[in-house]
Amino acid sequence: MKTYYVYVLTDKNNQFFYTGVTNNIARRTWEHKGKFVNSYCKRYNINKLVYCEIHNDVILAIHREKLIKKWKRSFKIDAINNMNPDWNDLYLSL
């Protein structure tokens, strides 16, 4: 069974968000940290993993990613605060 991750990254000041989906959260976050992907993330230095959900169905993971992308900023902040109240970089604990 495969595992899929819906994740939210932010910059060091927590001003900008990027939401994505992947089947390898460590590799994908490393790519963002190395600025190997996505000009939006590169431009705003978005590379701190602050939110992550685990799914076993790729269709559900993609659906969830699309929902989170449509959320208001305040909803994203509430979700992050509930999961990661100190806004620590979760990459360090992978």
Contacts in CASP RR format, 6 or more apart in sequence:
PFRMAT RR
TARGET T0000
AUTHOR 0000-0000-0000
METHOD contacts of the structure
MODEL  1
MKTYYVYVLTDKNNQFFYTGVTNNIARRTWEHKGKFVNSYCKRYNINKLV
YCEIHNDVILAIHREKLIKKWKRSFKIDAINNMNPDWNDLYLSL
1 56 0 8 1.000
2 23 0 8 1.000
2 56 0 8 1.000
2 58 0 8 1.000
3 23 0 8 1.000
3 54 0 8 1.000
3 55 0 8 1.000
3 56 0 8 1.000
4 21 0 8 1.000
4 22 0 8 1.000
4 23 0 8 1.000
4 54 0 8 1.000
4 55 0 8 1.000
4 56 0 8 1.000
4 57 0 8 1.000
4 58 0 8 1.000
4 61 0 8 1.000
5 21 0 8 1.000
5 22 0 8 1.000
5 23 0 8 1.000
5 24 0 8 1.000
5 25 0 8 1.000
5 28 0 8 1.000
5 52 0 8 1.000
5 53 0 8 1.000
5 54 0 8 1.000
5 55 0 8 1.000
5 61 0 8 1.000
6 19 0 8 1.000
6 20 0 8 1.000
6 21 0 8 1.000
6 52 0 8 1.000
6 53 0 8 1.000
6 55 0 8 1.000
6 61 0 8 1.000
6 64 0 8 1.000
6 65 0 8 1.000
6 68 0 8 1.000
7 19 0 8 1.000
7 20 0 8 1.000
7 21 0 8 1.000
7 22 0 8 1.000
7 25 0 8 1.000
7 28 0 8 1.000
7 29 0 8 1.000
7 49 0 8 1.000
7 51 0 8 1.000
7 52 0 8 1.000
7 53 0 8 1.000
8 17 0 8 1.000
8 18 0 8 1.000
8 19 0 8 1.000
8 20 0 8 1.000
8 49 0 8 1.000
8 50 0 8 1.000
8 51 0 8 1.000
8 52 0 8 1.000
8 68 0 8 1.000
8 76 0 8 1.000
8 79 0 8 1.000
8 80 0 8 1.000
9 17 0 8 1.000
9 18 0 8 1.000
9 19 0 8 1.000
9 29 0 8 1.000
9 32 0 8 1.000
9 41 0 8 1.000
9 46 0 8 1.000
9 47 0 8 1.000
9 48 0 8 1.000
9 49 0 8 1.000
9 50 0 8 1.000
10 16 0 8 1.000
10 17 0 8 1.000
10 18 0 8 1.000
10 46 0 8 1.000
10 48 0 8 1.000
10 50 0 8 1.000
10 80 0 8 1.000
10 87 0 8 1.000
11 44 0 8 1.000
11 45 0 8 1.000
11 46 0 8 1.000
11 47 0 8 1.000
11 48 0 8 1.000
12 45 0 8 1.000
12 48 0 8 1.000
14 48 0 8 1.000
14 50 0 8 1.000
14 87 0 8 1.000
15 44 0 8 1.000
16 44 0 8 1.000
16 46 0 8 1.000
17 46 0 8 1.000
17 73 0 8 1.000
17 76 0 8 1.000
18 32 0 8 1.000
18 38 0 8 1.000
18 40 0 8 1.000
18 41 0 8 1.000
18 46 0 8 1.000
19 65 0 8 1.000
19 68 0 8 1.000
19 69 0 8 1.000
19 76 0 8 1.000
20 65 0 8 1.000
21 58 0 8 1.000
21 61 0 8 1.000
21 62 0 8 1.000
21 64 0 8 1.000
21 65 0 8 1.000
22 28 0 8 1.000
23 58 0 8 1.000
25 49 0 8 1.000
25 52 0 8 1.000
25 94 0 8 1.000
26 91 0 8 1.000
26 94 0 8 1.000
29 47 0 8 1.000
29 49 0 8 1.000
29 91 0 8 1.000
29 94 0 8 1.000
30 91 0 8 1.000
31 37 0 8 1.000
32 38 0 8 1.000
32 41 0 8 1.000
32 46 0 8 1.000
32 47 0 8 1.000
33 47 0 8 1.000
33 91 0 8 1.000
34 47 0 8 1.000
35 41 0 8 1.000
35 42 0 8 1.000
35 47 0 8 1.000
40 46 0 8 1.000
41 47 0 8 1.000
48 87 0 8 1.000
48 89 0 8 1.000
48 91 0 8 1.000
49 89 0 8 1.000
49 90 0 8 1.000
49 91 0 8 1.000
50 80 0 8 1.000
50 84 0 8 1.000
50 87 0 8 1.000
50 88 0 8 1.000
50 89 0 8 1.000
50 90 0 8 1.000
51 76 0 8 1.000
51 79 0 8 1.000
51 80 0 8 1.000
51 83 0 8 1.000
51 84 0 8 1.000
51 90 0 8 1.000
52 83 0 8 1.000
52 90 0 8 1.000
53 61 0 8 1.000
53 64 0 8 1.000
55 61 0 8 1.000
55 64 0 8 1.000
68 76 0 8 1.000
68 79 0 8 1.000
71 79 0 8 1.000
80 87 0 8 1.000
84 90 0 8 1.000
END
